[in-house]
Amino acid sequence: MKLVLQRVSQAQAAVEGEIVGRIGAGLVILVGLARSDTVTTLQRATDQVVHLRIFPDGQGKMNRSALEIQAELLIVPQFTLLASTAQGRRPDFTAAMEASLARELFVQWIGQLAATGLKVAQGRFQTHMQVTLVNDGPVTLVLEIS
């Protein structure tokens, strides 16, 4: 599982002009699910995301977690994160999980994140989306969870 986390002051995902997910201050999380990912992978990812100290404390140091500040989350499915560009000029997506299985795990992960008490919005699986955000910091991290 590969995640790209961006700390934002606001963000939204739209499909064909319809806003399907919108948040205020928090995290936009692009998520790519690999063939090897399981429910256990999701549990590790949930723990990492909600406890990662990437929000500023009173002194401006990254010392607070999403749970501590009640951050909002916008989760965007993005299989292209699993692309390999090691050979040739066309990305190879064979490491990405098959779409129907990935959709099932994606929905489970949304449920796990929501169970933490944080507000969770989401993009729409297997659609062309326009994701807009105001990056805060900017703070962007790439996490690989196995």
C-alpha positions in Angstrom: 0.0 0.0 0.0 1.4 3.3 -1.0 0.1 6.6 0.5 0.8 10.2 -0.3 -0.3 12.4 2.5 -0.6 16.2 2.0 -1.4 18.5 4.9 -4.1 20.9 3.7 -6.2 23.8 4.9 -9.0 22.7 2.5 -9.5 20.2 -0.3 -12.2 18.7 -2.5 -12.7 16.0 -5.1 -15.1 16.4 -8.0 -16.4 14.1 -10.7 -17.9 15.7 -13.8 -18.4 19.0 -11.9 -20.1 17.3 -8.9 -18.2 17.6 -5.6 -18.0 14.1 -4.2 -15.8 14.9 -1.2 -14.8 18.0 0.6 -12.8 18.8 3.8 -11.4 21.7 5.8 -8.1 21.5 7.6 -6.6 18.0 7.6 -5.1 15.5 5.1 -5.6 14.6 1.5 -4.5 11.0 1.2 -3.9 9.5 -2.2 -4.0 5.7 -1.8 -2.7 3.0 -4.1 -3.5 -0.6 -3.2 -1.0 -3.4 -4.1 -1.8 -7.0 -4.9 -0.2 -8.1 -1.6 -2.3 -5.7 0.6 -4.7 -7.2 3.2 -7.0 -6.1 6.0 -3.9 -6.2 8.2 -2.2 -3.7 5.9 -5.2 -1.4 6.3 -5.0 -1.6 10.0 -1.4 -0.6 10.0 -2.1 2.2 7.6 -4.9 3.5 9.8 -2.7 3.5 12.9 0.1 5.2 11.0 -2.1 7.9 9.5 -4.1 8.9 12.6 -1.1 8.9 14.9 1.6 10.4 12.6 2.7 13.7 14.2 2.6 16.1 11.3 0.5 19.0 12.6 2.0 22.0 14.4 1.9 22.5 18.1 1.9 25.9 19.8 5.6 26.4 18.9 5.1 25.5 15.3 6.8 22.1 15.5 5.2 19.1 13.9 4.2 17.5 17.1 0.4 16.8 16.9 -1.4 14.0 15.2 -4.6 13.9 13.1 -6.5 12.5 16.1 -5.2 15.2 18.5 -6.4 18.0 16.3 -9.5 16.2 14.9 -8.2 16.6 11.3 -10.5 15.9 8.4 -9.4 13.4 5.8 -10.1 13.2 2.1 -9.2 9.8 0.8 -8.6 9.5 -3.0 -8.1 6.2 -4.7 -5.1 6.3 -7.1 -3.8 3.1 -8.5 -1.2 5.0 -10.5 0.9 5.3 -7.3 1.8 1.6 -7.9 3.2 2.3 -11.4 6.6 1.0 -12.2 8.6 3.1 -14.7 11.8 0.9 -14.5 11.5 -0.2 -18.1 10.3 1.5 -21.3 8.3 4.6 -21.6 4.9 3.4 -20.5 4.1 2.9 -16.8 3.5 -0.8 -15.8 0.6 -1.2 -13.3 0.9 -4.9 -12.6 1.8 -4.3 -8.9 -1.6 -2.6 -8.5 -4.5 -4.7 -7.0 -7.2 -5.7 -9.4 -10.0 -3.1 -9.4 -12.9 -5.1 -7.8 -10.7 -6.3 -4.9 -9.1 -2.8 -4.5 -12.6 -1.3 -4.3 -13.5 -3.7 -1.5 -10.4 -2.9 0.5 -10.8 0.8 -0.2 -14.3 0.8 1.3 -13.0 -1.2 4.3 -10.3 1.4 4.9 -12.7 4.3 4.8 -14.7 2.4 7.5 -11.6 1.9 9.6 -10.7 5.6 9.4 -14.2 6.7 10.1 -14.2 4.4 13.2 -11.5 6.6 14.7 -14.0 9.4 15.0 -12.4 11.6 12.3 -14.4 13.1 9.6 -13.7 11.2 6.4 -14.6 12.2 2.9 -13.6 10.3 -0.2 -13.1 10.5 -3.9 -14.9 8.1 -6.2 -13.3 4.9 -7.2 -12.5 4.3 -10.9 -13.6 7.7 -12.1 -11.8 10.7 -13.6 -11.6 13.2 -10.7 -10.5 16.8 -10.3 -8.8 17.1 -6.9 -8.1 20.6 -5.7 -6.3 21.5 -2.5 -4.6 24.2 -0.6 -1.4 22.6 0.7 -0.5 23.7 4.2 3.2 24.0 4.8 3.6 22.5 2.3 3.9 19.1 4.1 3.8 16.1 1.8 4.9 12.6 2.9 5.0 9.3 1.1 4.3 6.2 3.2 4.7 2.6 2.1 2.8 0.2 4.3 3.2 -3.6 4.0 
